[in-house]
Amino acid sequence: RGGVTHLMADTTRRVKVYQMVDGSWEDTGTGDVECTMLQDDCPGIVVRSEADQSIILQSKIPAGTETFLKQQDTLIVWNETDDKGNILDLALSFQEEAGCAEVWVQIQEIQLSLNSTSDNFFSLLQPDGGSLFFDSPNESRDEGDGVCELPPANLAHLEEWTRILEDPRRKTELGEAIYTQKYVQKLIELFRMVRDFESPEDLKRCFFVFRNLILLNNRGIIEQLVDPAIVLDVMETLEYDPTVKAGAKTSHSNFLKTQVVFKEVFPFSNAKILPKIHQSFYLQYMKDVAMVGSLDDMTASTINSMIYVNNIQVISYLTSDSPWLVSLFAKIKETTDHSELRDQLGFLSEFCELAQQLEISNKMTFHQSLSANGLFEIINNLLSSEDSRVRFLSISLLLSSVSISSSNLRSYILQNRSSNSESPMLHCLVTRLNEEPDYGIKNLLTEVLRMLLIDEANDNTESSQEILNMFYAHYAKLFFSPLVDPAADTNATTSLSNESRTLLKNNLCEMLSIFLDCHGNRIKFFIIDNDIMSAIFSNLLKAEKFLTLAAVRVLKKLVLLQDASLQQYILARDLLRPVVEILLEQGDKYNILNSAIIELFAIIGSKNLTPLLQHYIENFHEKLKTITYVQTFQNLAIIHERNVSTQLNRSNTQEFIVDVVRENHRKRFRDESEEEAWFDTEDDDEGDNNEAAIREDEAKNSAKDDEEDDGFTIPNPFRAGGSKEEEEEVSFWPLVKKGAKEEMKFAPSFSKKRVRDEGEEEGREIETDAERETKKSKTENEEGS
């Protein structure tokens, strides 16, 4: 594994084995992969089951570089022939990219070693076999061994070298031959001789030779080219690019000799770390500077892979050395000299930057290790340092930790809070934000607080809510004080501090908008209770245009929340008035401030926020209706008219419904009473005898209804002087009682006396009382159904 332990040992070698069966890939098991010696003393790949350590896959690694293929970042595929002569398609799917890159490099190096008939591949398979790349290639083969024949590395054959290295069809073959026959050192000696002769044409040929050597994309050759013994000569050959003008050429070798200085701030306990660090630096310089316009994608990917593996190894070595970490943090805590502190913090910052290439779980483990060794305590002590570089590096370290996870900083804040629930760390961050004169450090502090407070808002754990409660109880006013304190600007004495405070106000307005999205009722009540918006408008609307724009955006965010209490707050403080005044001052100017204000009113209309819309119509429409280059304000008036019309229609509709319901009840009860009256009719004799009783009962019912009419006047159907036929008509009228629920009542039905026509036959049968009762009961049952 090349010494890659601790952070990577658990998961980087974990793979799934797939085999092609009937045109589809089938999972044959999960386990740990390793390159090792098989029973027949051949190198191969072995995958052991993670469940019982049984062998899932055992495959030989043949010579040549065409058998295996790396796809994407986590997949290695190949084919082989089984004992029966069948061709098997196999694949390894790695859980992590680092493991795939590591095994892929080992496979390539073993194949190269096999091609050179060397036994060096055995050392590559050892757990502590040293460098992941070849340091001592085997001697060249004799002619006839199957390797292409190369010309001698001398001045007479320099042009031939230029020609053969440009053949794209022989890249793999040439790379293997040059690597195994040690031609890199021979070509370096040839260049030194040409440089002494100062031959411009030969120097150009040397440039093409070494450029094409790199483009062969052979890991062994690239590793040899960045060897510290010859890397300066290699970089010098790349200075003779004929396509670059003489005045624009860069002296890479001179820069590396005079400008680049490696300083070992804290000695490493592991001797393997320094060579990896130097190699990674030269590879990075080659890719990003010396060969920036010449590298193809495949070669750039190979160099990136080499750098990545080196960085993983360095991080693994350092994090696995606990005594080294303890001594490092102890040294930083004891140091008081600013120059030494800058070096130590710079080293720690590069350490954290390398760790960004780890998997997310390993990065969290790494930062937990730093936190356990006292990282936050060091930062808390150095935030007030007089040296701006020390403060900058301290905040950079804090930001690096919080960007991975804020849980470590959250735990530190809660564990070190005082008895009154105040946090020295949080107080220091907020205070430093207001007092820091350097705008770059202000930006970093703002980002740290933003990540901390927003992550807490998205996390509903008890500790997260405690952080937010602590912030709003003790530090929110101090945090937003540059926005609401008019005396804050008077403390600025230099143009730099004035600019810094101005830009800080812009950042705080953006933070306020973000908090409105995340902090719910906390930020809403904070704004209303402290009248934040009035203070912002009074301080920012007459300031620089971008600050005015920031204030308008905060108001727009308040409106977008569509919160009733915030709308009442806007109306109570008349916050739309200063915005309207700015819009009128802008006139017909076409700028982002003008657009932001128009968008604010467009939101009020599109969301149909009735209180704000009514306020606009009553106070500002007469002033703004003359603005016709947009239809926003005309549309607001139309929306308001529509709202008023809808409200009137709703009122009229309610009255209409009541009338319709009342009329339907009248009609239904009138029909029922007429039908009932028909069944209750009596013959002339019975009518004459019972007429007095009927009138008496009618008078009683009328008096009873008069008591229940709640003030309504009921017309008396027995009008004075009425005829007998009018008195005998069925009378009906509804009584509508006052209140939320309307109850329809009707007066009692009066029987109409059936009068026989004079021409009615005497023999006509008269219904008996029993028959009438039967019909009446039948009718009532039908109505009930």
SELO-750015 format. One record per residue (C-alpha): x, y, z; residue number from 1; chain. Coordinates in pm, whole numbers. Last residue first. Layout:
        u        v        w   seq   mol
        X        Y        Z   NUM     A
...
# end
This chain:
        u        v        w   seq   mol
    -8981     1008      220   785     A
    -9136     1246      475   784     A
    -9349     1401      204   783     A
    -9475     1057      104   782     A
    -9552      971      468   781     A
    -9738     1301      512   780     A
    -9950     1226      206   779     A
   -10045      881      331   778     A
   -10146     1015      674   777     A
   -10369     1280      514   776     A
   -10532     1025      285   775     A
   -10611      796      579   774     A
   -10742     1085      792   773     A
   -10974     1194      512   772     A
   -11109      843      468   771     A
   -11178      807      842   770     A
   -11362     1141      852   769     A
   -11596     1028      575   768     A
   -11585     1166      229   767     A
   -11921     1272       87   766     A
   -12067     1066     -192   765     A
   -12247     1252     -466   764     A
   -12618     1167     -472   763     A
   -12737     1525     -444   762     A
   -12562     1618     -766   761     A
   -12373     1939     -762   760     A
   -12552     2221     -948   759     A
   -12552     2452     -652   758     A
   -12188     2410     -625   757     A
   -12085     2270     -297   756     A
   -11871     2487      -88   755     A
   -11543     2352       46   754     A
   -11431     2559      334   753     A
   -11072     2658      309   752     A
   -10881     2550      609   751     A
   -10643     2801      759   750     A
   -10281     2716      754   749     A
   -10074     2827     1051   748     A
    -9820     3100      987   747     A
    -9482     3015      850   746     A
    -9136     3017      994   745     A
    -8791     3031      827   744     A
    -8496     3040     1059   743     A
    -8192     3247      967   742     A
    -7877     3181     1165   741     A
    -7644     3471     1242   740     A
    -7922     3666     1416   739     A
    -8260     3822     1352   738     A
    -8567     3604     1293   737     A
    -8726     3587      954   736     A
    -9105     3517      978   735     A
    -9246     3390      656   734     A
    -9604     3455      531   733     A
    -9896     3231      437   732     A
   -10276     3275      420   731     A
   -10511     3022      266   730     A
   -10822     3204      145   729     A
   -11141     3180      357   728     A
   -11127     3539      474   727     A
   -11097     3658      116   726     A
   -11405     3453       20   725     A
   -11598     3598      317   724     A
   -11528     3949      203   723     A
   -11298     4183      384   722     A
   -11432     4478      576   721     A
   -11151     4485      820   720     A
   -10858     4285      695   719     A
   -10823     3930      813   718     A
   -10488     3856      653   717     A
   -10307     4058      918   716     A
    -9974     4186      789   715     A
    -9677     4091     1010   714     A
    -9446     4375     1109   713     A
    -9099     4248     1207   712     A
    -8975     4346     1553   711     A
    -8846     4014     1675   710     A
    -9129     3817     1498   709     A
    -9177     3575     1788   708     A
    -9446     3764     1986   707     A
    -9643     3841     1671   706     A
    -9632     3468     1589   705     A
    -9814     3389     1912   704     A
   -10082     3653     1844   703     A
   -10141     3511     1499   702     A
   -10169     3159     1640   701     A
   -10431     3270     1891   700     A
   -10635     3461     1631   699     A
   -10635     3163     1399   698     A
   -10756     2931     1675   697     A
   -11053     3165     1744   696     A
   -11135     3192     1375   695     A
   -11128     2812     1343   694     A
   -11351     2768     1647   693     A
   -11609     3011     1502   692     A
   -11603     2832     1168   691     A
   -11652     2491     1325   690     A
   -12032     2464     1288   689     A
   -12046     2633      951   688     A
   -11757     2428      823   687     A
   -11912     2105      949   686     A
   -12230     2190      770   685     A
   -12067     2303      454   684     A
   -11841     2000      418   683     A
   -11494     1995      561   682     A
   -11158     2080      412   681     A
   -10848     1945      585   680     A
   -10719     1749      288   679     A
   -10731     2056       66   678     A
   -10565     2271      333   677     A
   -10266     2034      348   676     A
   -10212     2068      -23   675     A
   -10237     2446       -3   674     A
   -10001     2455      296   673     A
    -9742     2241      123   672     A
    -9744     2451     -190   671     A
    -9709     2774       13   670     A
    -9429     2615      219   669     A
    -9226     2538      -92   668     A
    -9286     2878     -249   667     A
    -9194     3068       64   666     A
    -8882     2860      127   665     A
    -8763     2922     -227   664     A
    -8825     3296     -183   663     A
    -8613     3309      135   662     A
    -8329     3111      -22   661     A
    -8327     3344     -320   660     A
    -8329     3654     -101   659     A
    -8041     3526      120   658     A
    -7838     3435     -189   657     A
    -7888     3784     -331   656     A
    -7767     3944       -7   655     A
    -7449     3730      -10   654     A
    -7388     3807     -375   653     A
    -7417     4177     -313   652     A
    -7145     4160      -45   651     A
    -6915     3946     -264   650     A
    -6974     4176     -556   649     A
    -6871     4472     -344   648     A
    -6548     4294     -230   647     A
    -6467     4186     -583   646     A
    -6511     4541     -709   645     A
    -6275     4675     -443   644     A
    -6013     4406     -521   643     A
    -6047     4470     -895   642     A
    -5997     4840     -839   641     A
    -5680     4765     -639   640     A
    -5548     4532     -910   639     A
    -5610     4798    -1173   638     A
    -5431     5061     -965   637     A
    -5132     4829     -917   636     A
    -5129     4759    -1291   635     A
    -5091     5129    -1363   634     A
    -4796     5132    -1123   633     A
    -4618     4839    -1285   632     A
    -4682     4934    -1649   631     A
    -4324     5045    -1712   630     A
    -4206     5350    -1909   629     A
    -4527     5511    -1784   628     A
    -4429     5681    -1462   627     A
    -4705     5945    -1426   626     A
    -4894     5712    -1190   625     A
    -4615     5754     -936   624     A
    -4714     6069     -751   623     A
    -5091     6009     -752   622     A
    -5029     5648     -653   621     A
    -4828     5734     -345   620     A
    -5046     5775      -36   619     A
    -5390     5615      -70   618     A
    -5302     5376     -350   617     A
    -4977     5267     -184   616     A
    -5137     5205      154   615     A
    -5414     4999      -10   614     A
    -5150     4790     -187   613     A
    -4954     4742      135   612     A
    -5264     4623      322   611     A
    -5387     4410       26   610     A
    -5071     4216      -52   609     A
    -5182     4101     -398   608     A
    -4873     3876     -440   607     A
    -4826     4008     -794   606     A
    -4907     4365     -688   605     A
    -4675     4386     -388   604     A
    -4409     4203     -590   603     A
    -4435     4464     -867   602     A
    -4385     4734     -604   601     A
    -4051     4582     -501   600     A
    -3957     4516     -866   599     A
    -3994     4888     -937   598     A
    -3757     4961     -648   597     A
    -3500     4706     -771   596     A
    -3518     4836    -1129   595     A
    -3442     5194    -1021   594     A
    -3148     5073     -813   593     A
    -3021     4860    -1104   592     A
    -3005     5151    -1344   591     A
    -3208     5314    -1621   590     A
    -3256     5670    -1510   589     A
    -3601     5809    -1592   588     A
    -3638     5999    -1264   587     A
    -3395     5875    -1001   586     A
    -3520     6135     -752   585     A
    -3875     6002     -789   584     A
    -3752     5649     -716   583     A
    -3560     5772     -412   582     A
    -3873     5943     -278   581     A
    -4077     5627     -331   580     A
    -3824     5426     -129   579     A
    -3832     5686      149   578     A
    -4215     5652      164   577     A
    -4235     5271      155   576     A
    -4100     5235      508   575     A
    -4396     5412      669   574     A
    -4290     5285     1013   573     A
    -4640     5159     1101   572     A
    -4700     5038      744   571     A
    -4378     4836      729   570     A
    -4444     4694     1078   569     A
    -4798     4598      977   568     A
    -4651     4413      679   567     A
    -4401     4243      908   566     A
    -4683     4129     1138   565     A
    -4884     3993      844   564     A
    -4594     3794      694   563     A
    -4585     3779      316   562     A
    -4216     3672      331   561     A
    -4163     3848       -3   560     A
    -4228     4188      158   559     A
    -3948     4146      411   558     A
    -3712     4030      133   557     A
    -3798     4341      -68   556     A
    -3713     4554      234   555     A
    -3371     4383      252   554     A
    -3323     4445     -120   553     A
    -3402     4814      -77   552     A
    -3133     4841      194   551     A
    -2874     4674      -33   550     A
    -2961     4913     -318   549     A
    -2906     5209      -89   548     A
    -2571     5057        6   547     A
    -2485     5019     -364   546     A
    -2577     5382     -425   545     A
    -2346     5520     -160   544     A
    -2522     5681      135   543     A
    -2852     5872      145   542     A
    -3065     5562      178   541     A
    -2814     5399      411   540     A
    -2835     5557      754   539     A
    -3206     5650      784   538     A
    -3308     5340      593   537     A
    -3104     5107      811   536     A
    -3232     5267     1133   535     A
    -3593     5238     1018   534     A
    -3530     4877      915   533     A
    -3382     4774     1250   532     A
    -3673     4886     1465   531     A
    -3524     4696     1761   530     A
    -3839     4502     1852   529     A
    -3951     4462     1491   528     A
    -3617     4347     1349   527     A
    -3542     4112     1640   526     A
    -3898     3976     1628   525     A
    -3851     3877     1264   524     A
    -3495     3749     1319   523     A
    -3605     3504     1586   522     A
    -3939     3424     1421   521     A
    -3779     3244     1126   520     A
    -3400     3215     1134   519     A
    -3330     3083      785   518     A
    -3483     3302      514   517     A
    -3474     3625      714   516     A
    -3119     3531      819   515     A
    -3013     3539      453   514     A
    -3156     3888      405   513     A
    -2980     4010      719   512     A
    -2653     3856      599   511     A
    -2682     4047      270   510     A
    -2737     4369      464   509     A
    -2437     4279      680   508     A
    -2216     4236      373   507     A
    -2315     4581      242   506     A
    -2244     4734      580   505     A
    -1900     4568      577   504     A
    -1828     4725      237   503     A
    -1887     5069      382   502     A
    -1686     4993      692   501     A
    -1385     4881      488   500     A
    -1406     5181      260   499     A
    -1405     5414      557   498     A
    -1123     5213      716   497     A
     -914     5245      401   496     A
     -987     5616      365   495     A
     -850     5670      712   494     A
     -998     5795     1037   493     A
    -1306     5581     1081   492     A
    -1452     5644     1427   491     A
    -1713     5883     1288   490     A
    -1859     5600     1083   489     A
    -1988     5417     1390   488     A
    -2179     5718     1518   487     A
    -2480     5644     1299   486     A
    -2531     5307     1472   485     A
    -2792     5097     1287   484     A
    -2593     4923     1014   483     A
    -2256     4908     1193   482     A
    -2444     4772     1500   481     A
    -2563     4457     1322   480     A
    -2326     4217     1505   479     A
    -2342     4411     1831   478     A
    -2722     4392     1833   477     A
    -2710     4020     1745   476     A
    -2450     3937     2013   475     A
    -2608     3861     2350   474     A
    -2960     3717     2328   473     A
    -2973     3670     1952   472     A
    -2640     3485     1942   471     A
    -2702     3276     2255   470     A
    -3041     3164     2128   469     A
    -2885     3072     1794   468     A
    -2608     2867     1961   467     A
    -2859     2699     2194   466     A
    -3073     2604     1894   465     A
    -2775     2425     1744   464     A
    -2705     2240     2068   463     A
    -3065     2117     2087   462     A
    -3057     1972     1739   461     A
    -3272     2130     1468   460     A
    -2990     2187     1220   459     A
    -3068     2422      932   458     A
    -3047     2728     1157   457     A
    -2720     2602     1308   456     A
    -2570     2569      961   455     A
    -2680     2925      887   454     A
    -2521     3061     1204   453     A
    -2182     2890     1163   452     A
    -2155     2935      787   451     A
    -2248     3305      808   450     A
    -2019     3362     1104   449     A
    -1720     3215      916   448     A
    -1807     3403      597   447     A
    -1829     3735      781   446     A
    -1494     3669      947   445     A
    -1333     3592      610   444     A
    -1474     3909      457   443     A
    -1357     4118      751   442     A
    -1008     3968      711   441     A
     -999     4089      352   440     A
    -1135     4430      459   439     A
     -849     4496      698   438     A
     -949     4746      969   437     A
    -1097     4481     1205   436     A
    -1304     4647     1478   435     A
    -1657     4544     1384   434     A
    -1573     4188     1275   433     A
    -1328     4147     1562   432     A
    -1610     4216     1807   431     A
    -1831     3950     1644   430     A
    -1554     3688     1636   429     A
    -1433     3765     1989   428     A
    -1783     3746     2133   427     A
    -1837     3409     1964   426     A
    -1512     3274     2110   425     A
    -1566     3421     2457   424     A
    -1916     3265     2468   423     A
    -2188     3405     2690   422     A
    -2435     3177     2867   421     A
    -2433     3374     3196   420     A
    -2209     3112     3360   419     A
    -1952     3137     3081   418     A
    -1935     2942     2757   417     A
    -1636     2713     2692   416     A
    -1813     2383     2620   415     A
    -2082     2549     2409   414     A
    -1835     2737     2189   413     A
    -1605     2433     2146   412     A
    -1897     2208     2051   411     A
    -2017     2458     1791   410     A
    -1665     2490     1647   409     A
    -1646     2112     1598   408     A
    -2004     2092     1463   407     A
    -1942     2358     1199   406     A
    -1839     2100      943   405     A
    -1610     2106      638   404     A
    -1639     2482      574   403     A
    -1606     2543      948   402     A
    -1256     2391      961   401     A
    -1117     2579      661   400     A
    -1282     2899      786   399     A
    -1105     2865     1121   398     A
     -769     2807      952   397     A
     -823     3111      730   396     A
     -921     3316     1036   395     A
     -590     3232     1203   394     A
     -392     3296      883   393     A
     -546     3643      848   392     A
     -492     3730     1214   391     A
     -125     3629     1193   390     A
      -84     3832      874   389     A
     -248     4133     1040   388     A
       10     4130     1323   387     A
     -131     4305     1630   386     A
     -290     3981     1747   385     A
     -652     3995     1863   384     A
     -760     3685     1669   383     A
     -451     3501     1801   382     A
     -590     3377     2134   381     A
     -917     3248     1986   380     A
     -724     3083     1702   379     A
     -499     2892     1942   378     A
     -796     2773     2150   377     A
     -975     2670     1832   376     A
     -685     2447     1719   375     A
     -634     2277     2057   374     A
     -525     1919     1983   373     A
     -883     1787     1983   372     A
     -975     2043     1719   371     A
     -693     1928     1492   370     A
     -802     1564     1527   369     A
    -1163     1658     1460   368     A
    -1038     1836     1148   367     A
     -875     1517     1018   366     A
    -1174     1297     1101   365     A
    -1401     1538      914   364     A
    -1166     1530      616   363     A
    -1163     1149      627   362     A
    -1543     1138      610   361     A
    -1545     1390      325   360     A
    -1285     1204      120   359     A
     -943     1366      126   358     A
     -831     1634     -120   357     A
     -913     1915      124   356     A
     -646     1767      355   355     A
     -376     1931      144   354     A
     -523     2272      225   353     A
     -529     2188      596   352     A
     -154     2119      595   351     A
      -97     2431      389   350     A
     -272     2629      667   349     A
      -69     2451      937   348     A
      252     2550      757   347     A
      132     2909      725   346     A
       38     2910     1093   345     A
      391     2799     1185   344     A
      559     3045      951   343     A
      347     3340     1062   342     A
      396     3245     1426   341     A
      772     3238     1381   340     A
      767     3593     1244   339     A
      526     3712     1511   338     A
      747     3594     1797   337     A
      533     3468     2085   336     A
      560     3091     2035   335     A
      448     2867     2322   334     A
      106     2784     2179   333     A
      256     2710     1836   332     A
      514     2470     1985   331     A
      246     2283     2182   330     A
       42     2250     1865   329     A
      335     2089     1679   328     A
      438     1869     1975   327     A
       89     1719     1994   326     A
       77     1662     1619   325     A
      417     1485     1619   324     A
      313     1264     1910   323     A
        0     1161     1717   322     A
      183     1045     1401   321     A
     -104      895     1200   320     A
     -211     1242     1093   319     A
      131     1322      950   318     A
      191     1001      753   317     A
     -162      992      615   316     A
     -148     1355      507   315     A
      182     1296      326   314     A
       53      977      160   313     A
     -263     1143       41   312     A
      -60     1431      -97   311     A
      166     1197     -293   310     A
     -132     1005     -436   309     A
     -294     1331     -550   308     A
       22     1464     -707   307     A
       66     1143     -909   306     A
     -300     1151    -1017   305     A
     -270     1514    -1123   304     A
       38     1426    -1332   303     A
     -151     1142    -1504   302     A
     -453     1364    -1570   301     A
     -230     1631    -1724   300     A
      -76     1363    -1946   299     A
     -415     1245    -2067   298     A
     -551     1596    -2121   297     A
     -264     1713    -2340   296     A
       12     1933    -2203   295     A
      168     2202    -2423   294     A
       32     2537    -2313   293     A
       97     2508    -1939   292     A
      411     2301    -1974   291     A
      648     2512    -1758   290     A
      382     2681    -1551   289     A
       81     2478    -1431   288     A
      185     2123    -1515   287     A
      560     2153    -1455   286     A
      511     2360    -1142   285     A
      266     2107    -1000   284     A
      501     1818    -1075   283     A
      789     2009     -916   282     A
      587     2074     -599   281     A
      460     1716     -574   280     A
      814     1579     -601   279     A
      942     1808     -329   278     A
      659     1712      -89   277     A
      697     1340     -159   276     A
     1075     1356     -103   275     A
     1013     1537      231   274     A
      756     1291      368   273     A
      951      963      345   272     A
     1188     1056      631   271     A
      908     1039      892   270     A
      964     1248     1207   269     A
      914     1570     1021   268     A
     1085     1886     1143   267     A
      870     2196     1199   266     A
      912     2504      988   265     A
     1103     2327      711   264     A
     1162     2610      469   263     A
     1183     2537       98   262     A
     1299     2837      -99   261     A
     1175     2911     -449   260     A
     1300     3245     -576   259     A
     1666     3183     -658   258     A
     1704     2830     -790   257     A
     1345     2766     -902   256     A
     1322     3106    -1071   255     A
     1659     3061    -1244   254     A
     1554     2721    -1376   253     A
     1221     2846    -1504   252     A
     1364     3143    -1692   251     A
     1047     3262    -1858   250     A
     1045     3367    -2221   249     A
      847     3676    -2322   248     A
     1137     3883    -2453   247     A
     1260     3605    -2680   246     A
      920     3537    -2833   245     A
      763     3201    -2760   244     A
      701     2955    -3046   243     A
     1067     2846    -3046   242     A
     1033     2699    -2694   241     A
     1383     2714    -2547   240     A
     1278     2755    -2181   239     A
     1157     2392    -2161   238     A
     1520     2272    -2163   237     A
     1578     2477    -1848   236     A
     1301     2296    -1663   235     A
     1468     1962    -1737   234     A
     1805     2096    -1620   233     A
     1648     2215    -1293   232     A
     1479     1874    -1247   231     A
     1805     1680    -1277   230     A
     1917     1595     -922   229     A
     1580     1683     -761   228     A
     1407     1404     -962   227     A
     1126     1566    -1156   226     A
     1224     1402    -1487   225     A
     1258     1061    -1323   224     A
      898     1069    -1201   223     A
      779     1171    -1545   222     A
      969      880    -1702   221     A
      820      626    -1461   220     A
      471      764    -1505   219     A
      479      738    -1885   218     A
      256      994    -2053   217     A
      470     1007    -2368   216     A
      391     1379    -2347   215     A
      671     1429    -2094   214     A
      929     1283    -2332   213     A
      773     1493    -2608   212     A
      858     1812    -2419   211     A
     1205     1676    -2350   210     A
     1284     1608    -2714   209     A
     1112     1920    -2848   208     A
     1314     2144    -2616   207     A
     1635     1961    -2701   206     A
     1569     2030    -3069   205     A
     1537     2401    -2986   204     A
     1872     2384    -2804   203     A
     2022     2218    -3113   202     A
     1911     2507    -3330   201     A
     2038     2772    -3087   200     A
     2385     2612    -3045   199     A
     2534     2739    -2720   198     A
     2809     2468    -2720   197     A
     2780     2444    -2342   196     A
     2404     2410    -2370   195     A
     2446     2129    -2623   194     A
     2670     1940    -2377   193     A
     2422     1989    -2095   192     A
     2144     1867    -2323   191     A
     2332     1545    -2404   190     A
     2387     1480    -2033   189     A
     2012     1517    -1978   188     A
     1948     1276    -2266   187     A
     2168     1012    -2100   186     A
     1988     1057    -1767   185     A
     1650     1003    -1935   184     A
     1774      710    -2141   183     A
     1778      463    -1855   182     A
     1704      158    -2076   181     A
     1384       67    -1888   180     A
     1234      414    -1908   179     A
     1328      486    -2267   178     A
     1199      145    -2383   177     A
      873      162    -2192   176     A
      800      514    -2314   175     A
      890      428    -2671   174     A
      648      134    -2682   173     A
      366      333    -2527   172     A
      414      635    -2751   171     A
      473      438    -3073   170     A
      170      544    -3277   169     A
      206      911    -3179   168     A
      540      945    -3364   167     A
      688     1274    -3239   166     A
      949     1097    -3027   165     A
     1100      937    -3338   164     A
     1167     1271    -3510   163     A
     1327     1465    -3227   162     A
     1545     1169    -3141   161     A
     1660     1158    -3505   160     A
     1752     1527    -3482   159     A
     1965     1455    -3176   158     A
     2142     1159    -3341   157     A
     2477     1327    -3409   156     A
     2466     1510    -3074   155     A
     2457     1191    -2875   154     A
     2198      973    -2702   153     A
     2242      661    -2913   152     A
     1947      556    -3128   151     A
     1673      343    -2975   150     A
     1581      -14    -3073   149     A
     1225     -109    -2989   148     A
     1192     -369    -2713   147     A
     1124     -730    -2813   146     A
     1432     -886    -2654   145     A
     1618     -885    -2991   144     A
     1875     -633    -2882   143     A
     1977     -676    -2523   142     A
     1768     -528    -2256   141     A
     1844     -216    -2061   140     A
     1933     -237    -1694   139     A
     1654     -231    -1443   138     A
     1490       80    -1310   137     A
     1599      219     -971   136     A
     1359      469     -813   135     A
     1035      333     -952   134     A
      711      486     -822   133     A
      505      417     -508   132     A
      807      498     -303   131     A
      894      267      -16   130     A
      799     -101      -15   129     A
      635      -78      325   128     A
      337     -303      256   127     A
      541     -507        1   126     A
      400     -549     -348   125     A
      628     -291     -508   124     A
      931     -475     -377   123     A
      827     -781     -577   122     A
      790     -571     -890   121     A
     1167     -523     -884   120     A
     1220     -874    -1025   119     A
     1303     -737    -1365   118     A
     1233     -879    -1709   117     A
     1190     -516    -1832   116     A
      836     -585    -1947   115     A
      759     -735    -1608   114     A
      876     -413    -1439   113     A
      652     -208    -1663   112     A
      358     -434    -1585   111     A
      426     -408    -1212   110     A
      445      -31    -1243   109     A
      111      -10    -1422   108     A
      -63     -238    -1171   107     A
       79      -41     -878   106     A
      -40      289    -1026   105     A
     -392      149    -1078   104     A
     -400       18     -720   103     A
     -327      366     -581   102     A
     -563      551     -814   101     A
     -849      312     -731   100     A
     -784      344     -360    99     A
     -780      724     -378    98     A
    -1105      730     -578    97     A
    -1300      559     -301    96     A
    -1549      269     -294    95     A
    -1372       95     -579    94     A
    -1549      -94     -859    93     A
    -1329     -379     -987    92     A
    -1413     -525    -1327    91     A
    -1387     -857    -1510    90     A
    -1456     -977    -1866    89     A
    -1374    -1347    -1897    88     A
    -1252    -1508    -2219    87     A
    -1303    -1885    -2223    86     A
    -1001    -2107    -2283    85     A
    -1104    -2374    -2039    84     A
     -846    -2269    -1777    83     A
     -972    -1910    -1785    82     A
     -868    -1635    -2026    81     A
     -843    -1275    -1910    80     A
    -1025     -946    -1953    79     A
     -980     -607    -1790    78     A
    -1170     -332    -1609    77     A
    -1068      -82    -1338    76     A
    -1338      154    -1202    75     A
    -1328      434     -943    74     A
    -1221      749    -1125    73     A
    -1386      719    -1469    72     A
    -1254      409    -1645    71     A
     -912      254    -1589    70     A
     -817      -12    -1842    69     A
     -608     -325    -1788    68     A
     -471     -548    -2065    67     A
     -308     -277    -2281    66     A
       -5     -202    -2064    65     A
      212     -503    -2132    64     A
      315     -791    -1908    63     A
       44     -992    -1738    62     A
     -109     -927    -1394    61     A
     -259    -1257    -1280    60     A
     -613    -1271    -1138    59     A
     -747    -1411     -813    58     A
    -1101    -1304     -723    57     A
    -1341    -1387     -439    56     A
    -1083    -1543     -204    55     A
    -1230    -1618      138    54     A
    -1171    -1359      410    53     A
    -1502    -1453      582    52     A
    -1721    -1140      548    51     A
    -1490     -885      385    50     A
    -1426    -1135      107    49     A
    -1070    -1137      -22    48     A
     -976     -983     -358    47     A
     -641    -1084     -508    46     A
     -467     -915     -799    45     A
     -153    -1069     -940    44     A
      223    -1095     -946    43     A
      359    -1437    -1047    42     A
      543    -1663     -805    41     A
      322    -1964     -895    40     A
      134    -1929     -564    39     A
       41    -1566     -631    38     A
      248    -1265     -526    37     A
       48     -961     -419    36     A
     -157     -667     -541    35     A
     -438     -610     -294    34     A
     -816     -585     -298    33     A
    -1051     -586        2    32     A
    -1399     -739      -28    31     A
    -1739     -735     -192    30     A
    -1891    -1015     -401    29     A
    -1979    -1156     -744    28     A
    -2189     -864     -870    27     A
    -2311     -940    -1222    26     A
    -2244     -721    -1525    25     A
    -2465     -784    -1826    24     A
    -2403     -929    -2174    23     A
    -2466    -1292    -2090    22     A
    -2239    -1278    -1784    21     A
    -1977    -1004    -1747    20     A
    -1810    -1031    -1408    19     A
    -1813     -771    -1129    18     A
    -1608     -750     -808    17     A
    -1701     -481     -557    16     A
    -1414     -302     -389    15     A
    -1281     -189      -50    14     A
     -912      -91      -81    13     A
     -970      275       14    12     A
    -1209      188      298    11     A
    -1034      115      625    10     A
     -670      186      557     9     A
     -723      532      414     8     A
     -715      759      718     7     A
     -466      547      912     6     A
     -239      407      644     5     A
      -88      483      304     4     A
      258      332      351     3     A
      299      230      -12     2     A
        0        0        0     1     A
# end
